[in-house]
Amino acid sequence: MHIRLIAALLLILALPAATAAETITVTLIGTGAGPGAGGRGMTNTRNQTITLIEAGGLSLVFDAGRGLVAGLVGAGISVIGRADKVFLTHLHSDHVTGLPDLFVNGAALGRTGPLRLWGPPGTEAMAAHLTEAFAWDIKYRTNRRRKGPSFDAKDAGTGRIFEEAGVTVTAFAVDHWPPRLDASARDDFPAYGYRVDFGGRSVTLSGDTRFSENVIKFAKGTDLLIHEVSLTAGRGRRSAHHTSPEQAGDVFRRAAPKLAVYSHIVFGRQGADALVRRTGYDGPLVVGQDGMRITVGESVKVGPQ
């Protein structure tokens, strides 16, 4: 009898551990867009674009906008030491201004190795220039007890670019060339979306893009689709490099994620109600907020902010 009871308890205890091992946790550290974080008065209320994805014991950071280090501390101080893998969708300032902070100060807050960095062509050059820009600080603070910060940066192509601890990251091209130019400028201004897979779960990030068939292709059936949006897109050429709510609704219907979440939001003069109404999507949809946590397991759950 005791043997059966012990065996049953062991089985019960084993079940949550197995489920947890297949879970992806997503924290929206920054959901703002552009230099002004997406709208009037939002510079101090939203961080720029930053998404933390935790799976398989790894902490992956996607984009590095303003507020990165403080946001990571808010997600748990131990994350700073583990947040040594950063994936950039493109090199716009609102996606990289937090990178120097993590590069220089992360080394003093728990990171023991180089800051590993992936992104489109131009990423390696940016990392080299940042290292040069902070050379004085690095030389000053480096000693026998503390190794100076360094980058391990890669200009990544598309396809599977990362695979560790059962976690894979796939990069795919999206369309974010300047609105003043035509599609022939695509290769001069490369931009990526990313798909993260782990334990049969998946999270897809659109990155900054116009309406993109490639996002639909790579997000098809994903558990969680995090998509950019601009309430000013479609109203003149100025915002032609972003996705309107109506276009995003089409992406959601065709990709059919378990949950769609807006981030990198350009509100302009409108608000969340207008954003949801204009999307016209009947599936599960959440307007992202800084600090929002999403758990991707058997189901996709939005936790406290």
Protein Blocks (a to p, Z undefined) as FASTA:
>chain_A
ZZmmmmmmmmmmmmmmmmmmmpccdddfbfcecjkoopghilmmcccddddddeehiacd
ehjaehilmmmmmnopklmmmmmcccdfblcfklmmmmmmmmmmmmmnopabdcddddde
hjlmmmmmmmmmmmmmmmmmpcfklccdddddddddedjfbdeehiacddddddfbdfkb
cfklmmmmgcddddddeehiacddebjadddfklmmmmgopabdcddddfkgoiajklmm
bccfklmmmmmmmnopabdcdehiafkjacfklmmmmnopabdcddddehiacdddfbcc
dddZZ
